[in-house]
Amino acid sequence: MNNRVRELREKHGWSQGELGERLDVSRQTINAIETGKYDPSLPLAFKIARLFGSRIETIFDPGKQS
């Protein structure tokens, strides 16, 4: 699934590790989400959306494969 996590993370000036700490997940999890190797659980997707002040639909696009 395509997502805008990397774009939003970089816009905030955070490293993958910093974002992982804010979401209580590992840097490797953030990397896997950004590269499309891992689709986050619904609770994690909501946490990401809340952190960036966005709707899930503006961050994740389930209709397109990366």
N, C-alpha and C positions, 0 to 999 in steps of 0.2 A: 504494500500500500504506500502510495506517495504521501509525504508529509513535509511540513515546513519547520520541523524542530530545529534543524541546523541553522536555518535562516534566522529564526527567532532567538535562538541562543546567542548567535554571533551579534545580532542587533543589540542584545543586552550586555555584550562584552564578557560573557561567561565561558569558561572552559567546559569541556564535557564533564570533568570531575566536579566542578562547581555546580553544574546543573544536576548532576547525580546526587550531590549532597542535599540540595534543596528539595529533591523528590524522594530522598531516602532509597536510592537505587545506586548501583555501581556505575562507574564510568563506562565499563564495557557494555552495560545495558543501554546507555545513552548512545554509544557508538552503533550498536546493533539496530536501534530504532532509526537513527539517522540514515543508515545505509540500507534500510529496508529489509534487513535480515531477521528482524523481530517486530511483530506487531504488539504494542502494549495491551495489557488487560484494560478493560473498560474503566476500572477504578484509577489506574495509572493515567489513562488518557484524560480523565476528568481532572486529575491533579495537574497534569501538564497544561491543560486549557485554563484552569484557574490561575496557575502561576503566571501565565502570559496574558491573562485578562482577555481571553478569546473563547469562542465557541469551538467545540471539538471539530465541527464541520469545516472551520476555517484553517485548522491545522492538519487534519487527516482527511485524505480522499480515498475511501475504500473502493471506489469505482475504477481506479487506475492502478496498474501494477508498476512498480519501479523497475 
